[in-house]
């Protein structure tokens, strides 16, 4: 083989090695670009905006120089052997770049503000004033007609007796004449007494004027028997008029209480 042919073989080998180095460099660049793209895809954009991305250093291995040929092989068989020997492949060690873990900042949850409850204002209703109880009117106690008559007759008798006594206190002649006139009246009434359908004593009060006329009469005290009481009142009515006042008696009217007894 000529020197020209050997030179062509050597040039061909150098071009082939150069192409291999260029392909290896392209692979390294593509690997780093893939890592960057994967990092950008995994990490959220809001975290990347807040965090500072450190610069990525791509370390390219220095291009290895073409191995020097040991000794120029003589043409002939040695040249063929050099052609037949495969050129050892130079494997470029690509250092894996450590993945930088960016701490994820936890976004604080917004605090839920609960508005304060409005206090319910309860209007106090005025309690209605309970109606005042009406005063209970006390019913007048019904009394028997007899008891009423007794109470009415007693004051009248007292007033009449005072009328009789008061004027006589200053007149001795009138005082002496009254007992005799009273005896006269009692005897006069007994003459008109009649038997009653029962027994008992009833007291009758009556008023006589100067002429002897009976002005009024009433039952002062009951005998307990209505028939006896009625007969006593009838006796006074039958005895009217009474004897006239004596001249010594100066009063215009005299009141008497006469007890009438029936057996």
Long-range contacts (C-beta under 8 A, 24 or more apart in sequence): 1-75, 1-76, 1-79, 2-75, 3-75, 6-75, 6-79, 9-83, 10-69, 13-87, 14-66, 16-87, 17-66, 17-87, 20-89, 20-90, 21-63, 21-64, 24-92, 25-60, 27-94, 28-58, 28-60, 28-92, 28-94, 29-58, 31-94, 32-56, 32-58, 32-97, 35-97, 35-99, 39-99, 43-102, 44-104, 47-102, 47-104, 47-105, 50-105, 51-102, 54-100, 56-97, 57-97, 59-95, 61-92, 61-93, 64-90, 146-219, 146-222, 149-218, 149-219, 150-219, 150-220, 150-221, 150-222, 152-218, 153-205, 153-218, 153-219, 153-220, 154-220, 156-205, 156-218, 156-255, 157-205, 157-220, 157-255, 157-257, 159-255, 160-205, 160-207, 160-253, 160-254, 160-255, 161-255, 163-251, 163-253, 163-254, 163-255, 164-251, 164-254, 164-255, 167-250, 167-251, 171-250, 173-248, 174-248, 174-249, 174-250, 174-251, 176-248, 177-246, 177-248, 177-249, 178-249, 178-254, 180-246, 181-243, 181-245, 181-246, 181-249, 181-254, 182-256, 184-243, 185-242, 185-243, 185-256, 185-258, 186-258, 188-239, 188-242, 188-243, 189-235, 189-236, 189-239, 189-258, 189-260, 191-239, 192-235, 192-238, 192-239, 193-235, 193-260, 193-262, 194-231, 194-234, 194-235, 195-262, 196-225, 196-227, 196-228, 196-230, 196-231, 196-232, 196-262, 197-227, 198-223, 198-225, 198-227, 198-228, 198-262, 199-225, 199-228, 199-262, 199-263, 200-224, 200-225, 200-228, 200-261, 200-262, 201-228, 201-259, 201-260, 201-261, 201-262, 202-228, 202-229, 202-231, 202-232, 202-233, 202-259, 202-260, 202-262, 203-232, 203-257, 203-258, 203-259, 203-260, 204-232, 204-233, 204-235, 204-236, 204-257, 204-258, 204-260, 205-255, 205-256, 205-257, 205-258, 206-236, 206-255, 206-256, 206-258, 207-253, 207-254, 207-255, 207-256, 208-242, 208-253, 208-254, 208-255, 208-256, 209-252, 209-253, 210-244, 210-245, 210-249, 210-251, 210-252, 210-253, 211-241, 211-244, 212-240, 212-241, 212-242, 212-243, 212-244, 212-245, 213-240, 213-241, 213-242, 214-239, 214-240, 214-241, 214-242, 215-253, 220-257, 223-262, 228-262, 231-260, 231-262, 232-260, 232-262, 235-260
